[in-house]
């Protein structure tokens, strides 16, 4: 199995490296005047879109290899057990992606797609976010697998619920945003910069509310199970640099209205600092839709992990954080919740 894991990591790394070819793409391909197809410049869109897809696919494959190497469960393991589960996982990804896009792009105006048209955006929104969600989540699971392997084992207890606070934060965000746009007007535009945007703190408030809706996330924090949060930070740091720096050459997507200093290449420092927030959204929203995913995302791995697992619970099982000191009832519940997804 080790050689298979190494092969996946190698293939994934090659695909991610190939995505960097966008940096050396000929300048004339991106220079005006552009030939357009129904308003869309096909050259830049194809090159940049292909490179983004290569990076996402490579990250998924490499992350799967890392999970294999550490004996941890990945999304691929769940799908192999139940191919129909893939549709539900992709649906979760689309919902999470829409939450992110509505809050940060449609309302927050924090980025836009300079080479796209509105009709093309509508065409790729759903499949694009499905793939993007898979790559973000798999990269998180790979980081979590590494950190779980070195984490001190600890006993954990009852769950903590702060969803009313999260709902209140989202309500405040909605009221503030509605008031801001009521005074200035709203225009839907995803292809160009806008002269003004709501304060960046509005988006932070919304993402905080989404995070607090996840009981499993809050419970992990309350129990001082640090691995998920360190995994978010680790995955976000690695992926953001590898993904954003090549993009800054030709701007498949571009940033606007981020506060604070701008780094060389036009990348806002705040954007890098905000990357963990999208990981939290992409993990918290599916945890609420498919509670069994909470065991995979926010809980310590059960002893035996994949090899000792027996699927015996339903898809909607909740469960408590497991006791990773011994194979007790709580830990068995963690394992059932993960395997119940398959």
C-alpha angles and dihedrals in degrees: 000000000000093000091050090052091049090049092053092048090049095048092046092049091051092051091050090048091051089055087066090070087091087077092063097040110129113273093226089067089067099035123101139285093061126193106234136203110205087335095313121115100223097195100061093035094053095044096045094039092050092050092050090050091049091052094047093046092046092049091051093051094044092047090050088053092051091050089050092050091055096039092244129144119256132185088258091060090055093048093049089057093046116015091189088062088072090072092053092047092050090049089054089050093052092050092048090047092051091051089053094044096046094048100040105026111025094037105015096044089211096142142008140189108245097186097047136085125218093252092052091048090054090049097053101032098094101039091038094056092043090059093039092052092051092052095047094047095044091050088052092049090051092052090045091051091055094047095043087057091062101030120115109252114242141174116247131195144191125353128260123220125201100153093124088059089049092049090050091051091052091049091052090048091052093049094047093047094047090051092048094052093040088062096044107024129244127254121179108230127152099162104063145028121274126219095236141016137184115271114286089238090070091066091046089053092051094049090048089053092051090050093051091053088069109084091191093056093048091046092053090052094046092050092049092241093157100179099089093051094045088048090053091051094045096046093044092050094050098039097042093056094043092046103037103042096061090043090058090071099066102003110232081179125012133203131233139171096020108144124232135033125342118228124222108290093038097277114144114232090219089059091062091046089051095052093093089060092066090050089054091050092047090052101037098049096053089044088061094045097045106024091192088070089064089073091055097043105038110019134080114261117263118243111269089023111194099352096056097039125121117191107227108136133081125255093255096053115136113190135166132274108278129247102242093190094073142359095266130153093273093052091047086053090056090053093047091050092053095044092043088069089065 
